Amino acid sequence: MRDQKNRVRQAMRERREAMTSAERLEKSRRICRSVRDLIRDGETVMVYSSKDLEVNTRSLIGDLLASGNRVIVPIIVREDVSLRLSYLEDPSVLVFSTFGVPEPIGSEIPARAEDVDTIILPMLGYDRSGGRLGYGAGYYDRFLARNPRIRRIGIAFSCQEAEKIPCDENDIHMNLIITEEGIVHSDGKC
């Protein structure tokens, strides 16, 4: 299973890298607008802070903060392969940290998983049944397994779609998957 996932990861990385920066940015804006339309007033949203080549979440974070939604970002803890949570009130405090991910290191405002209503997740690949392929360490799958009540929205570019994502018992499916083409998967529970 691991080899199969790694082959799919490599193919998805190559597809994503084939896009120009301008294409990624325009498609990211469309994805973030679609996500924003699904967020309810007063909802607390955990959203990843994007790094290069991922769906850029800067505009989404800004829109959520401007709308009065509370925003939580994950901080990667390599030692125990977990996520520590921090409220984000000002995106300017984000600094490049673990794996090149912007995190609020030195400006953390502790948050709890119980505070999260919806989580926006990065994906290297996805399929239309809600399968998500991450980067392989399982940070998000572990977090979601401990917090199953959180609404899960995966975002990716349409070029990252696979016919079938190889999944095992530890992989958590998404409630919704959104690309620049709109919602491409919904489990009907959102």
C-alpha positions as CSV (number, residue, x, y, z in Angstrom):
1,M,0.0,0.0,0.0
2,R,2.8,2.4,0.9
3,D,4.5,2.0,-2.5
4,Q,1.2,2.5,-4.3
5,K,0.5,5.7,-2.3
6,N,4.0,7.0,-3.0
7,R,3.6,6.5,-6.7
8,V,0.3,8.4,-6.7
9,R,1.9,11.2,-4.5
10,Q,4.7,11.6,-7.1
11,A,2.3,11.8,-10.0
12,M,0.2,14.4,-8.2
13,R,3.3,16.4,-7.3
14,E,4.3,16.5,-10.9
15,R,0.8,17.5,-12.0
16,R,0.7,20.4,-9.5
17,E,4.2,21.5,-10.4
18,A,3.2,21.6,-14.1
19,M,0.9,24.6,-13.4
20,T,2.3,28.1,-13.5
21,S,2.3,30.3,-10.4
22,A,-0.4,32.5,-12.0
23,E,-2.6,29.4,-12.7
24,R,-2.2,28.2,-9.1
25,L,-3.1,31.6,-7.7
26,E,-6.2,32.1,-9.9
27,K,-7.4,28.6,-9.2
28,S,-6.7,29.1,-5.5
29,R,-8.9,32.2,-5.4
30,R,-11.8,30.3,-7.0
31,I,-11.4,27.4,-4.5
32,C,-11.2,29.7,-1.5
33,R,-14.4,31.6,-2.7
34,S,-16.2,28.3,-2.9
35,V,-15.0,27.3,0.6
36,R,-15.9,30.7,2.0
37,D,-19.5,30.3,0.8
38,L,-19.8,27.1,2.9
39,I,-18.6,28.6,6.2
40,R,-21.3,29.7,8.6
41,D,-21.3,32.9,10.6
42,G,-19.7,32.4,13.9
43,E,-18.1,29.1,12.9
44,T,-14.5,28.4,14.1
45,V,-12.4,27.2,11.2
46,M,-9.1,25.4,11.3
47,V,-7.3,26.1,8.1
48,Y,-3.8,25.1,7.0
49,S,-1.4,27.9,6.2
50,S,-0.3,27.1,2.6
51,K,3.2,26.6,1.4
52,D,4.4,26.9,-2.2
53,L,2.5,24.8,-4.8
54,E,-0.5,24.1,-2.5
55,V,-3.8,25.7,-2.8
56,N,-3.0,29.2,-1.5
57,T,-5.2,29.8,1.6
58,R,-4.1,33.4,2.4
59,S,-7.2,35.0,0.9
60,L,-9.4,32.5,2.7
61,I,-7.8,33.2,6.1
62,G,-8.1,37.0,5.5
63,D,-11.8,36.6,4.4
64,L,-12.6,34.5,7.5
65,L,-11.0,37.0,9.9
66,A,-12.7,39.9,8.2
67,S,-16.0,38.1,8.6
68,G,-15.5,37.6,12.3
69,N,-14.9,33.9,12.1
70,R,-12.3,32.5,14.5
71,V,-9.4,31.0,12.7
72,I,-7.2,28.2,14.0
73,V,-4.0,27.1,12.3
74,P,-2.1,23.8,13.0
75,I,1.5,23.7,14.1
76,I,3.4,20.6,13.2
77,V,5.0,18.7,16.1
78,R,7.5,16.3,14.6
79,E,8.5,14.7,17.9
80,D,5.2,13.0,18.4
81,V,3.7,13.4,14.9
82,S,0.9,15.5,16.1
83,L,-0.7,18.9,15.5
84,R,-0.7,21.7,18.1
85,L,-3.4,24.3,17.5
86,S,-3.2,28.1,17.7
87,Y,-5.7,30.8,17.1
88,L,-4.6,33.2,14.3
89,E,-5.6,36.8,14.7
90,D,-3.0,38.4,12.4
91,P,-1.5,36.5,9.4
92,S,1.6,38.7,9.6
93,V,2.9,36.6,12.5
94,L,3.3,33.5,10.4
95,V,6.9,32.4,9.9
96,F,8.3,29.5,7.8
97,S,8.7,26.5,10.1
98,T,8.5,22.7,9.9
99,F,8.5,21.4,6.3
100,G,8.4,25.1,5.1
101,V,4.9,25.6,6.5
102,P,4.1,29.1,7.7
103,E,3.2,28.8,11.5
104,P,2.7,31.3,14.3
105,I,5.8,30.3,16.1
106,G,6.5,32.8,19.0
107,S,3.0,34.3,18.6
108,E,0.8,31.3,19.5
109,I,-2.6,31.6,21.1
110,P,-3.4,28.1,22.3
111,A,-6.6,26.5,20.9
112,R,-8.3,23.2,21.5
113,A,-9.6,20.7,19.0
114,E,-13.0,21.0,20.7
115,D,-13.2,24.6,19.5
116,V,-13.0,23.6,15.8
117,D,-16.2,23.4,13.8
118,T,-14.7,22.9,10.3
119,I,-11.2,22.0,9.1
120,I,-9.8,22.9,5.7
121,L,-7.2,20.3,4.7
122,P,-4.5,20.2,2.1
123,M,-4.4,17.3,-0.3
124,L,-1.8,15.9,-2.6
125,G,-4.5,13.9,-4.3
126,Y,-8.2,13.0,-4.0
127,D,-10.9,10.9,-5.6
128,R,-14.6,11.6,-6.0
129,S,-15.6,9.2,-3.2
130,G,-13.9,11.5,-0.6
131,G,-10.5,9.8,-0.5
132,R,-7.7,12.1,0.5
133,L,-4.0,11.5,-0.1
134,G,-1.8,13.6,2.2
135,Y,1.9,13.9,2.4
136,G,2.4,10.6,4.1
137,A,3.1,11.3,7.8
138,G,-0.5,11.0,9.0
139,Y,-0.6,14.3,11.0
140,Y,-4.1,15.1,9.9
141,D,-5.5,11.5,9.9
142,R,-4.4,11.1,13.5
143,F,-6.0,14.5,14.5
144,L,-9.2,13.6,12.7
145,A,-9.4,10.1,14.2
146,R,-9.4,11.7,17.6
147,N,-11.9,14.4,16.5
148,P,-14.5,12.8,14.3
149,R,-17.2,15.4,14.8
150,I,-15.3,18.1,12.9
151,R,-16.6,18.8,9.4
152,R,-13.8,18.0,6.9
153,I,-13.3,20.0,3.7
154,G,-10.4,19.0,1.5
155,I,-9.1,21.4,-1.1
156,A,-7.0,20.7,-4.1
157,F,-6.6,21.6,-7.8
158,S,-8.6,19.5,-10.2
159,C,-5.4,18.2,-11.8
160,Q,-4.8,16.3,-8.5
161,E,-7.8,14.0,-9.0
162,A,-7.1,10.3,-9.2
163,E,-9.6,7.6,-10.3
164,K,-9.1,5.9,-6.9
165,I,-6.9,6.9,-4.0
166,P,-5.4,3.9,-2.2
167,C,-6.8,4.0,1.3
168,D,-6.2,1.9,4.4
169,E,-8.0,1.8,7.8
170,N,-6.2,4.9,9.1
171,D,-7.1,7.2,6.2
172,I,-10.0,9.6,7.0
173,H,-12.4,10.5,4.1
174,M,-13.5,14.0,3.5
175,N,-17.1,15.3,3.9
176,L,-16.5,17.7,1.0
177,I,-13.8,18.1,-1.6
178,I,-13.5,21.4,-3.4
179,T,-11.5,22.3,-6.5
180,E,-11.6,25.3,-8.8
181,E,-14.5,23.5,-10.5
182,G,-16.5,23.6,-7.3
183,I,-17.7,20.8,-5.0
184,V,-16.5,17.5,-6.6
185,H,-17.4,15.3,-3.6
186,S,-20.0,15.6,-0.9
187,D,-21.0,12.9,1.5
188,G,-24.4,14.6,2.0
189,K,-23.8,15.1,5.7
190,C,-22.7,18.8,5.6
